[in-house]
Amino acid sequence: MAVGKEIRTKIKSVQNTQKITRAMQMVATSKMRKTQERMRQARPYAEKIREVMAHLAETNTDISHPFLDARDDVKRVGIILISSDKGLCGGLNANVLRQFFNEAQSLMDKGVEIDVCALGQKGYTAAQRLKMNIVASATHLGDTPQMDKLIGPVSVMLKAYQEGRIDALHIVYSKFINTMKQEPKSEQLLPLKPEELEQEYPYSWEYLYEPDISSVIEFLVKRYIESVIYQSVAENMASEQAARMVAMKAATDNAANVIETLKLTYNKARQAAITTELSEIVAGAAAV
Amino acid sequence: MSTMHVEVVSAEAQIYSGEAEFLVAPAEMGEIGIYPRHVPLLTRIKPGPLRIRVAGQAQEVLVVVSGGMMEVQPNAITVLADTAIRGEELDEQRALEAKKAAEAELAKASDDKDVAQARAALKQAIAELHALEYLRKRVH
């Protein structure tokens, strides 16, 4: 009996889609654990370097360095935009990009020009589409944050700041809050805000510096910025996997609902066909 | 004998954490040995082995780092180690590459980058060789 062939094909195709989304969900779940672990591992370095810098700021209250001094006249701002390379992760990239565009718009309204450093394919494409000035980028970062791939774009931005081509450096990324929640965040990296380093220390002492204080500060600030960016990339990756897991779970559930409704329609059609056929037979027999 | 707390961390992971009696590090101005209650010091370190002597252990702990920064306080040492292979020249090449990627012109890595990479990798390899040599000497 050839009833509802279209419906059966449709059920089959939704089932296939469901298989894919379920597989993606499981892959994202296992990757999420790994990315979270990496995010956690990056923390001690950031904490330690912050401590060392706080010690330094404590003992030298009058240090002055371009990285620390705010500039009065901000003409051009560098924004590091961190996004994922791949889609199918819910509203994650859309949220980050909205945050980024809002920030860019409010800066442009003030007459400030913008240089973009795009880490991640999605952000790169979006910035390119809007014909923004992209000065550096790194895409295809994979699932493991690697310092190796970040050093290049970061040093482009640091150099631009040191040479005065940009007057501030911001970063936009997705902060990982928990599995269900990721928040787009934007922060200022340069010039460093001194209050970020303020901590209470019972001792203060004069350091010996090798080779000299200014190169030590420069080295520390560079490494600090790099570690912040590394941490942000790690958070972004964890957010990506979490968002994908949630999105794929929703897709799998939706597919199950669609299959259920389709099956109901199919069965109804089948029963209607059987009833019609029966009544035809009965009517035929009565006529004889 | 008094001890000091030693922590070696890199951006990617925590490498070592524990108490130590004595530590030797490849500082930029030359190798330095540090006992507890050392004068506070901030120094850059070169690629090479960190030797950490732990109380009650005959063997020194050996950690190879590819450069970084070391903070010495009277009772604590923090080593901020680099993980990636670094070098002024190589960083420069990486920066160029990132710029090129932005302009979508990155057909293939330039020869300059290869040379810089090789040179930095060589430095790292030499540091590791030094560490191995040191280990070998200690065994015999």
Interface residues (C-beta under 8 A of the other chain):
Chain A: R38 Q41 A42 P44 Y45 A46 K48 I49 E51 V52 H55 L56 C117 A118 I134 V135 A136 S137 A138 T139 P145 Q146 M147 D148 I151 G152 P153 S155 V156 K159 W205 E206 Y207 L208 Y209 E210 P211 S215 V216 F219 L220 R223 E226 S227 Y230
Chain B: E7 V9 S10 A11 E12 A13 Q14 A27 E28 M29 V39 P40 L41 L42 T43 R44 G68 M69 E71 Q73 T78 L80 D82 T83 A84 I85 R86 D91 E92 Q93 R94 A95 L96 E97 A98 K99 A101 A102
